[in-house]
Amino acid sequence: MSLQLTDEQRSLVATVREFAARECASPEQRRALTADGTTTSNYDIAKKLAELGFLGLSLPEEYGGSGGSLFEACLFVEELAYGRIPLASYPVTLIVAHSYVKFATAELARELVGKVTAGAATAIAMSEPGSGSDVAALTCKAEKVDGGYRINGQKTWISNAHSAEEILLVARSADTGDKHQGITMLSVPTAIPGVEIRPIATLGAEVNDVYFTDAFVGADRLVGAEGQGWAQLISGLNIERVVIGALALGQARRAFDDTLRYVKERSQFGRPIGSFQALSQRLADLATEIEATRVLVHDVAQRVDENPGVLLPREASMVKLKATELAKHAALEGVQMLGGMGYTEEAGMAEMLRMTVVGTIVGGTSEIQRDIIAKTLGL
């Protein structure tokens, strides 16, 4: 294993950076692509990236992907965030696509993963009003009936649901007395009767409530084994946390570079403000933290590729914890060092802060990650 990029990987990174510079480098371009900041993903951008082969980097060739590594997909996600490319739907979509590859029938995986590689968004519905960090306490029911499942219940905070054709639903199919048993995964088309999606107003993240009222899906939409959804979720945590970590690393790098450029250009008291020790030493610390986090994210991504069947609860949680907390810290420092400009939409740092704060909540809060790491230490 080497943390140095191959020539092909360096070319991948360079191509994504060129794409970002061409398509969305200016605030004007980004506003046009996001309907003046009211959305975080652009379908035309997704199609262009799909045509370049980026959306299937770590997905099998038989499903429309390129059969590459998770590490290469993480490099792409990192550059998506760094380049502020308006495709916030992709990290969740990639995580869900890997679940389809691993657990769905070949026919269903070919259908759904093929859509992902072509630019479609997907969603996963786990959280409920009464079960957030305690995911296994879910109550949304998938009752087995003739030919399939009847679904009733509510899911909340569901990213991408408003733009997805399919939702990977995690529901309770049996009450066994053990909350970790009797959980089943189903792929639910969002257009079927009995599915209602309501956007939730937030500071920037596009999330939704999803209501199921006697929604029926056929048995062919079962993903994996009935009643084994919890084990299937756990087996995907390596990918989920590493992908989120790559996203946060890109955000941290972008916040840092934008801040560094500003403090070199902005002068007060006859000199660039970055030359004052109060700022320069904080930036030195940030640069060090970003490099350390890069090594951690890239290392664990490569470990997952080398040992795809091995759970890495400590390392994956460390990636998610460290990268998301760093991204939030880098953006907050950026707002502080930019002063009043840090609060403007023009500078983009306020938007970066909104985007990074949520990273410490989604996909398992920082507190949950610390609990997991502590358990691996025997605490």
C-alpha positions, 0 to 999 in steps of 0.5 A, spaced: 500 500 500 502 506 498 499 513 500 502 516 493 497 517 487 499 513 481 499 517 474 492 515 473 489 517 480 493 524 479 490 524 472 483 523 475 484 529 480 487 533 475 481 532 470 476 533 476 479 540 478 479 542 470 472 540 470 470 545 476 474 550 473 471 550 467 464 549 469 463 552 476 469 556 478 465 563 479 460 565 484 455 567 478 456 560 475 454 556 481 448 561 482 446 559 475 447 552 477 443 552 483 437 556 482 440 562 486 443 557 491 436 554 492 438 547 490 445 543 492 445 539 486 444 540 478 442 534 473 446 537 467 452 537 471 451 530 473 450 528 466 456 531 464 460 527 470 457 521 468 459 521 461 466 522 463 465 516 467 466 519 474 460 516 477 461 509 477 469 509 479 468 504 484 462 500 481 462 494 477 463 494 470 457 489 469 452 494 472 455 500 468 461 502 472 468 502 471 470 497 476 475 501 480 477 502 487 473 505 493 479 510 494 479 512 487 471 514 488 473 517 494 478 522 491 473 524 486 468 525 492 474 529 495 475 533 489 467 534 488 467 538 495 474 542 493 471 544 487 464 546 490 461 542 484 454 542 485 452 535 486 451 534 493 447 528 492 452 524 490 456 521 496 449 518 499 448 516 492 454 512 492 453 509 499 447 506 496 449 504 490 454 500 494 449 497 498 445 495 491 451 492 489 453 488 495 446 485 497 441 486 491 439 481 486 443 482 479 437 484 475 435 489 481 442 491 481 443 492 474 437 496 474 439 501 479 446 502 479 446 503 472 441 509 473 447 511 478 452 511 473 448 515 468 447 521 473 441 519 477 440 520 485 438 515 490 436 515 497 437 511 503 431 512 509 433 510 516 432 515 521 425 516 524 422 521 529 423 517 534 430 513 532 436 517 530 442 515 533 439 509 535 437 507 528 435 500 530 429 503 534 425 504 528 418 502 527 416 504 520 413 497 518 414 493 512 408 487 512 409 481 508 403 480 503 402 476 497 407 478 492 411 483 496 410 488 502 406 493 504 409 499 508 407 504 513 410 509 517 415 515 517 422 517 515 425 523 516 432 527 514 432 523 508 437 526 503 436 526 496 428 523 497 426 529 493 430 528 487 431 520 487 427 515 483 428 510 488 429 510 496 433 504 499 428 503 505 430 500 512 424 498 515 421 493 520 418 486 518 418 483 524 417 484 532 422 479 535 423 482 541 430 484 539 430 491 536 436 489 531 432 483 528 427 483 524 429 489 519 429 489 512 431 493 506 427 494 500 428 499 494 422 503 494 420 507 487 418 514 489 413 514 484 408 509 487 402 510 490 402 511 498 409 515 498 409 522 500 415 526 500 415 533 504 422 537 504 424 540 510 426 547 511 434 547 513 440 552 513 442 549 506 442 541 507 436 538 502 433 533 506 425 530 507 420 527 511 417 521 507 411 518 509 408 511 507 401 509 507 399 502 505 405 503 499 406 496 496 412 494 493 413 487 490 418 481 492 423 483 487 425 490 490 427 486 496 435 488 498 439 482 501 435 477 506 429 479 509 430 480 517 437 481 516 437 489 514 441 490 521 447 486 519 447 489 512 447 496 514 453 494 519 457 491 513 456 498 509 459 502 515 466 502 512 464 505 505 459 510 508 464 513 513 470 513 509 466 517 503 463 522 508 470 523 510 473 524 503 467 529 502 469 533 509 477 533 507 475 536 500 471 541 504 476 543 509 481 543 504 477 548 500 476 552 506 483 553 508 485 555 501 480 560 500 482 563 507 489 563 506 488 567 499 484 572 503 489 573 508 495 574 504 491 579 500 487 583 505 492 588 508 491 592 515 496 596 519 500 596 513 501 589 512 497 583 510 493 580 515 496 573 515 503 576 517 500 577 524 502 571 528 495 571 531 493 568 524 499 565 521 500 560 527 492 558 527 493 557 519 500 553 520 496 548 525 490 547 520 495 546 514 498 540 519 491 537 521 489 537 514 495 533 512 494 528 517 487 527 516 489 526 508 493 521 510 488 518 515 482 518 510 486 515 504 489 510 508 483 507 511 480 508 504 485 503 501 485 498 507 477 498 505 479 496 498 484 491 500 480 487 505 472 489 503 469 484 507 473 486 514 469 491 518 474 497 521 469 500 526 475 504 529 478 506 523 472 508 519 469 512 525 476 515 526 475 518 519 468 520 520 470 524 526 476 527 524 475 529 517 468 532 519 470 536 525 476 538 521 472 541 516 467 545 521 473 548 524 476 550 518 470 553 515 469 557 522 476 559 522 475 562 515 469 566 517 473 569 523 479 570 519 475 573 513 471 578 518 465 581 515 466 578 509 466 571 512 458 572 513 457 574 505 454 570 500 459 573 495 465 570 499 462 563 500 465 562 507 458 562 510 455 557 505 461 552 507 460 553 514 453 551 513 455 545 509 460 543 514 457 543 521 451 538 518 457 533 517 458 532 524 451 530 525 449 526 519 451 519 518 452 518 525 454 524 530 461 525 532 458 523 539 456 516 536 463 516 533 467 517 539 463 512 543 464 507 537 472 508 538 472 508 545 468 501 545 474 498 541 479 501 546 475 496 551 472 502 554 
